[in-house]
C-alpha cells in the first residue's frame, strides 16, 4: 500500500513550501466558501464543509479567516458561483496528473492549466485518459513516533480504517471518504495526535522516478499547476524515493 499512498506523504512534506508561497490559505478558504454555498454554512449539517474547515485548521489557517469565509458564504447567495472542473494530462516521464480546479471562470482556468502543461514539458489529455487510475480515498496522517502501528489500527479499526502504511516518519491511515470524520474522531479519542485528514485521490499504480532530472521536471510542472489561482489540488502517480525527493523538493 505504501506506493499507493506515496502522493499523500509527498503532499504532507510539501505543505510548508505551499504555505510560504501564500497559495495554500487562499485555496482552502475558497474551498470553504464553495462548500458552504452548495450545502449551507453549518458544518454540522454539511459534511463537505466540515471536511473543508478541518483541512483549513490542519493547515493553520487562522480561525478569523475561516469564520469570515463562512459569513461571506452565508450572506452572499447571489455572488460568485464556483464550479469544480477536472483536467487530465501527463508530466515528463509518463507520470499521470489529475488536476482539480474550483473556479468562477472556466476559460481562465483552462488557459492557466494549459499554459502550465505547455511551458513545463507536460501534455494535456482527453477526459478519462488518467482519471481511471485514481480513486477518491480518505487519508489521515499521524506522526509515527507517538504510537505503535498495532495500537493505531486498534484505535480506528471499528470506525473504518482499511489500511495503515508506514511512510518515513508518519503513518498514512487509509479509509473510505465517508468514514474520514469517524476515523479521525476515533484516533484522536484514543489520545493520538493527527497531523492532517482529508479526502484525496490515490493512484492504483505508480510510475517510478529515480533520477534527479526526472524528479525536478515532474515537480516543476506540479508546482506550476499549483500556482494557478483556480487549481485546488494536483494528484499524481509518481513514486520518488524519499532521499531524492528531499534533495529536489
N, C-alpha and C positions, 0 to 999 in steps of 0.2 A: 504493500500500500504506500510505501514511502515515496516511490516515484510519482504516484498519482497525486499526492498531496504536496509535492515539491513547490508548486507555484504559490501555495498559501504561505509556506515558510519564506519564500523569496519576498513576497509582498510584505510580510512582517518585518523583514530586515530592511526593506526599502522605505518603511514608514517614516523614519526620521528625516530622510532626504526629501520625501514628498512634502512633509510639513515645512521644511526650510524653504522650499520653493513657493510656499504660500498657496498652492493649488489644492491641497488636501481639504482644508477647512471649507473652502468655497464649494467643493464637490459635495461634501457631507451636508452642508446647510441646504444646498439645492435639493438633495435627496429628501431631506426632512420636509421641505416646503411642498415638493411634488407629492409625497406620500400623504401628507395632511390634506391637501386639496382633493385627492381622489377618495380617501376613506374617512375623512374627518379629522379634526385636530386633537382628539382624545386618544393618547397612546394605549389606554386600557381597552378601548373598543376598536383599535386599528392595529393589528399585528405588524403590518408592514411599516407603519410609522414607529411602533415600539422598537423594531429592529433598527431602523434608521437613527433613532435617538440614541440607542445604546451604542451603536457603532461610532457616533459622534463623541459620546462620552469616553469610549475606549481610546479615541484619538486625542483626548484632552481638549476638545472644543469647549470654550468657556460656557458655563451654564447660561449666562445672559444672552449669548449668541443663539443658543438653542431655543430659549424662551421667546426671543424676538422673532425667530423663524416661524415658530408655532403661531404667534399672534398675527404675523403677516398672512400666513396661510388661512387662518380662521376669518380674517376680515377682508380678504381680497378675492371674493368669489368671481369677480369679473375681470381679474387681472391677467397675469401671464399664465398661459396654458402650456405645460410641458408634455412632451411625448417621449417615450423610450424607443430608440432605434438601434438596431444592431448592424455592425459591419463585419465582414469576414475577409481574411486575407492571409498572406504568408510573409514571414520575415526571412532574411537571408538564411540559407541552410535548410529551407523547407519547414521551418517552425510555424505551426498554425497559430493564428491570432484571432480572437473573438472579442470585438470591441463593442462595449455598451455605452450608448450616449443618452443623455437626458437633455432635451433641447426645446427651445421655443422657436427655433428657426432651422428647419430641416435642410435648407440649401447651405446655410453656413456650416452646419455640422458635416455635411457630405464633402464640402470643399476642403475644410480643415483636415479631415481624416484622409482624404485622397492625397492632399499635399504632403502629409506626414509620411505616408507609404512611399510616394514617388521620390521624395528627397532623401530617403534613408534606406534605399535598396530593397524595399518591400514591394508587394503586389497585392492589390485588392482582388477579391474573388467574388463569384456569384453567391447569392444567398443559398445556404445549405452545403457549401463546399467544405466547411470545417465545423459547423455547429454540432454535427452529429458526434463529434469527438468529445464534447463537453456535457457534463451533467450537473444540474443545479444541486448543490450539496450544502449542508450546514457544517461549518468548520469553527472549532474553538481552539485557541492557542493557550497552553498552560506551561509556565516555567517548569522544567523537568527537575530542578534541584530540590523543590519543596515536597515532592510526593513520589511514591513508588508507582510504577505503571499499573500493577495489580490493584492498588488502592484507588487509583483514579478510575479504573474500569468499574470497580465495585460501587463507587460513589454515583456513577451516572448510568449504569447498565439498565436499570429498570426505567429510567427516564427516556432511553432511546439511543444510547451510544451504540454505534455499529462497528467502530474500529478505533484504535489508538495507535498512532505511529510516532516513533522517536525520530526527531529531526534536529540533530545537534543538541542545543541547549533547551529545546522546547518539545512538548508533546503536541501533536496535531490530533485533536479529537474529531471524529467524523460522525455525523448523524444525518437523518432526514431533515430537510428545511423546516418542516412543521414541528419538529421536536427540538429545534435550536434553543428556544427560550426555556423549555422544561429541563433540558440537559444542563444548561448554564446554571439554572437555579439549584439543581441537584448538586453540581460540583461545588458551587460557592457555599451551599448549605452545609457541605462537609468540611468547610474551613479551608478550601483550596482556592488560591488566587487565580483568576482568569485574566489573561492579558488582553484578549480580544475575542469576539464572537461575531460571525456574520454568515450569511448565505452567499455562496460563491459558485463559480463554475469550475469543476475539476476535470482534467482530461482523462480519458480512458487509456491513452497511450502517450508516451513522451518521446521527444527527439533529443538524443544526447548531443551536447555541445561541449567539446573537450578542449578546444584551443582558444587562446586569448582573443585573437582577431574575430573569430566567430561569435564569441560571447559579447564582445564590445559592439559588434554590428547589431545583434539582436536587441541588446539593452538600449542602444541608441534609438532604435525605432520605437521600442516600448516607451521610453522617456518622451519622445516627440509626440506620440499619441496622447500620453497622459498630460502633456502641456496644452492640448487643445481644450478650450473652455467648456465644450459640451461633453467631453468624454468623462464618464463616471468610473468605468473600470476597463482594464485590459486583461484579458485572460489568455494565457499562453501555455503551450505544451512542451516547452523545452526543459531539459534537465542539465543544469550546470553544476559541477562539483562545488562544494562549499568553499574550498580554498580558492578556486578560480573566481567564484562569484565575489568573494571579499576583495580580490585583487583588482577587479574591473568595475565593480558597482560604485 
